[in-house]
Amino acid sequence: MNVLITGGAGFIGSQLALKLQDLAQVYVVDNFISANLDNLKRFKGEVIKLDVSKEEINIGKKMDVVFHEASNTDTTFKDDKEMLRNNVDGFKKIMEFCRKNNTKLVYATSAGVYGKGEVPMKEEQGAKPLNAYAFSKYMMDLIALREIERGTDIIGLRYFNVYGPHEEHKNKASSMILQLAHQIKEGENPKLFKYGEQFRDFIYVFDVAEANIVAMRSNAKGIFNIGTGRKTTFNEVVEILNKLLQANKKTTYIDNPYERFYQCETLADMKKTKQELNFSARYDTIQGIKDYLGKIGFIDERKN
């Protein structure tokens, strides 16, 4: 089986590439603008430098599945027009490639489309994107749903708040779990927007990679939430990190400069995903954070 992963040197794409390489012949495509080649140190397949939002894909072999992970994911990116062009045009090109080649498409969308909607968030509830990134994902979803009605084999995975190894290169766009871990590890007081009771559905990247493989094997079509179905406040994250890092740092609460387009709460309703995709996350937040800190060398897992 031949598999193509766009954005395959990025955070989620690289983990998926490493997990898939023992199951298929994997081809990674990336423009390396916001990715990291170090993420593919153990990758044995072919890596192609290509911007899927501007260039045509020509691998020279029939692809059985395309995983579309390429995207500008920086929600603070200033150029809204370029954000939409990059994400939506790239998706259209991938869609056309899959249509022409009768190839299954599994693509990354985002819980950002729900905005400040009711929780737990359900796939069928109305979209309320708060920024250009979320709006680009909403546009992609609309395109995908139209294509599904035409018979195209597509699954959209609506990621909630993903964290884990290989996100280090994302800097300010990395998960709050990593940012807070660095602050505490470096002896600083962790900083949270007032007053830390905002909550997220944090999902570990290895669960997200597994969700993609489940989707690849599934006969389902449509858009599915990929979360844990459990909420964790930022105060709870600090508490977990303090315990695992054997620290006792007090939180500094600061004003939120992004309040107008800031999601205070995310929580996935996983009923549809469990029933139709047969997927449930394996890691809870404590297990995931502990495994993560061990893998990046912040703790010795044997002593925790």
HELIX and SHEET records of a PDB file:
HELIX    1   1 PHE A   11  LEU A   20  1                                  10    
HELIX    2   2 LEU A   37  LEU A   40  5                                   4    
HELIX    3   3 ASP A   80  LEU A   84  1                                   5    
HELIX    4   4 ARG A   85  ASP A   89  3                                   5    
HELIX    5   5 GLY A   90  ASN A  101  1                                  12    
HELIX    6   6 ALA A  111  TYR A  114  5                                   4    
HELIX    7   7 ALA A  132  GLU A  149  1                                  18    
HELIX    8   8 GLU A  168  ALA A  173  5                                   6    
HELIX    9   9 MET A  176  LYS A  185  1                                  10    
HELIX   10  10 VAL A  205  ARG A  217  1                                  13    
HELIX   11  11 PHE A  234  LEU A  244  1                                  11    
HELIX   12  12 GLU A  259  PHE A  261  5                                   3    
HELIX   13  13 LYS A  271  LYS A  272  1                                   2    
HELIX   14  14 THR A  273  LEU A  277  3                                   5    
HELIX   15  15 THR A  285  LYS A  295  1                                  11    
HELIX   16  16 GLU A  301  LYS A  303  5                                   3    
SHEET    1   A 7 GLU A  46  LYS A  49  0                                        
SHEET    2   A 7 GLN A  25  ASP A  30  1                                        
SHEET    3   A 7 ASN A   2  THR A   6  1                                        
SHEET    4   A 7 VAL A  65  HIS A  68  1                                        
SHEET    5   A 7 LYS A 104  SER A 110  1                                        
SHEET    6   A 7 ILE A 154  TYR A 159  1                                        
SHEET    7   A 7 GLY A 222  ILE A 226  1                                        
SHEET    1   B 2 ASN A 161  TYR A 163  0                                        
SHEET    2   B 2 PHE A 202  TYR A 204  1                                        
SHEET    1   C 2 LYS A 191  PHE A 193  0                                        
SHEET    2   C 2 THR A 252  ILE A 254  1                                        
SHEET    1   D 2 PHE A 199  ARG A 200  0                                        
SHEET    2   D 2 THR A 232  THR A 233 -1                                        
END                                                                             
